């Protein structure tokens, strides 16, 4: 069976950055399960897997536009330290969550802290990155 919209797909992957550093891998663990065409994985991977079948293996270089996007300055904001709950540790690298106007949860990384402002970045950590994938389709239903 070939992968098409609505297919239930199981695959393994390995993700590396431009320098070859391993960022994530399912090899040696559980593969990923997703429904093709539902936006559950990045566009570049969906395009790569479209029409393929179990046993398909490939390596692909996926540009930011087909991966986690390019940095949006609209997602870099600041807040006063008083806006944070007492249980939130305000330090660079920490991730905090809030709701957008639609009630959806948005995660922000703290990227800078000064006396009266906490700078937050809501862009995906892999925004602007070219992604290097190795994939292997295990099952298509």
C-alpha positions as CSV (number, residue, x, y, z in Angstrom):
1,X,0.0,0.0,0.0
2,X,1.3,3.4,-1.0
3,X,1.2,6.5,1.3
4,X,-1.7,8.9,0.4
5,X,-3.9,11.3,2.2
6,X,-5.5,9.5,5.2
7,X,-2.9,6.7,5.3
8,X,-1.8,5.7,8.7
9,X,2.0,5.7,8.5
10,X,4.7,4.3,10.8
11,X,8.3,5.4,10.1
12,X,11.7,5.7,11.7
13,X,13.8,8.8,11.3
14,X,17.1,10.4,12.2
15,X,17.4,14.2,12.3
16,X,20.7,16.0,12.0
17,X,21.6,19.7,11.7
18,X,24.0,21.3,9.1
19,X,27.1,20.4,11.1
20,X,26.0,16.7,11.2
21,X,25.1,16.8,14.9
22,X,22.3,14.2,15.8
23,X,19.3,16.1,17.1
24,X,16.8,13.3,17.4
25,X,16.3,9.7,16.3
26,X,13.7,7.0,16.7
27,X,16.1,4.2,15.6
28,X,16.5,1.9,18.6
29,X,13.1,3.0,19.9
30,X,9.5,3.3,18.9
31,X,8.8,4.6,15.4
32,X,6.6,7.6,14.7
33,X,2.9,7.0,13.8
34,X,0.9,9.7,12.0
35,X,-2.0,10.2,9.6
36,X,-0.7,11.4,6.2
37,X,-2.1,14.8,5.0
38,X,-3.3,15.9,8.4
39,X,-0.4,18.3,9.2
40,X,0.9,16.1,12.0
41,X,4.5,16.2,10.6
42,X,6.4,18.9,8.8
43,X,5.5,19.6,5.1
44,X,8.9,18.5,3.8
45,X,8.6,15.0,5.3
46,X,5.0,14.6,4.1
47,X,6.1,15.6,0.6
48,X,9.1,13.1,0.8
49,X,6.8,10.2,1.9
50,X,3.9,10.9,-0.4
51,X,3.3,7.9,-2.7
52,X,5.9,5.7,-1.0
53,X,5.4,2.2,0.6
54,X,6.8,0.1,3.4
55,X,10.6,-0.4,3.0
56,X,11.2,3.0,1.4
57,X,14.4,4.6,2.7
58,X,15.7,8.0,1.9
59,X,17.9,10.9,3.0
60,X,16.6,14.4,2.5
61,X,17.6,18.0,3.1
62,X,14.6,20.0,4.1
63,X,14.8,23.8,4.0
64,X,13.3,25.9,6.8
65,X,10.2,26.8,4.6
66,X,9.3,23.1,4.5
67,X,10.4,22.4,8.1
68,X,9.8,24.6,11.1
69,X,9.7,27.9,9.3
70,X,11.7,31.0,9.4
71,X,11.9,33.3,12.4
72,X,8.9,35.6,12.9
73,X,9.7,38.8,14.7
74,X,6.1,38.9,15.8
75,X,6.8,35.9,18.0
76,X,9.6,37.6,19.9
77,X,8.0,39.6,22.7
78,X,8.7,40.8,26.2
79,X,6.9,40.9,29.5
80,X,7.4,42.2,32.9
81,X,8.7,39.7,35.5
82,X,5.5,40.4,37.5
83,X,3.5,38.8,34.7
84,X,4.9,35.3,35.6
85,X,3.5,33.0,38.3
86,X,5.7,32.6,41.3
87,X,6.4,29.0,40.4
88,X,8.0,30.0,37.1
89,X,11.8,30.1,37.1
90,X,12.8,33.2,35.1
91,X,16.1,32.2,33.5
92,X,17.4,32.0,29.9
93,X,16.5,28.8,28.2
94,X,13.4,28.0,30.3
95,X,10.2,27.4,28.5
96,X,6.9,29.0,29.6
97,X,3.4,28.5,28.2
98,X,0.5,30.8,27.7
99,X,-2.7,30.9,25.8
100,X,-3.3,32.9,22.6
101,X,-6.6,34.7,22.0
102,X,-8.1,31.5,20.6
103,X,-7.3,29.6,23.8
104,X,-4.5,27.6,22.1
105,X,-1.3,27.0,24.1
106,X,1.9,28.7,22.9
107,X,5.3,27.8,24.2
108,X,7.9,30.6,24.6
109,X,11.6,30.2,25.4
110,X,13.1,32.9,27.7
111,X,16.0,34.3,25.6
112,X,17.0,37.4,27.7
113,X,16.3,38.8,31.1
114,X,17.0,42.2,32.4
115,X,15.8,44.1,35.5
116,X,12.4,45.0,34.2
117,X,11.8,42.8,31.1
118,X,11.8,39.2,30.2
119,X,12.3,38.6,26.5
120,X,10.4,35.6,25.0
121,X,10.8,33.8,21.7
122,X,7.8,31.8,20.5
123,X,9.5,30.5,17.3
124,X,10.3,26.8,17.1
125,X,13.8,26.1,18.2
126,X,14.5,24.7,14.7
127,X,13.2,27.7,12.9
128,X,15.7,28.9,10.2
129,X,17.4,25.5,10.2
130,X,18.0,23.2,7.2
131,X,17.0,19.8,8.5
132,X,18.8,16.6,7.4
133,X,16.6,13.6,7.7
134,X,17.2,9.9,7.2
135,X,13.8,8.1,7.0
136,X,12.6,4.5,6.7
137,X,8.9,3.6,6.2
138,X,7.9,0.7,8.4
139,X,4.2,0.3,7.8
140,X,1.3,1.9,5.8
141,X,-2.3,1.2,6.5
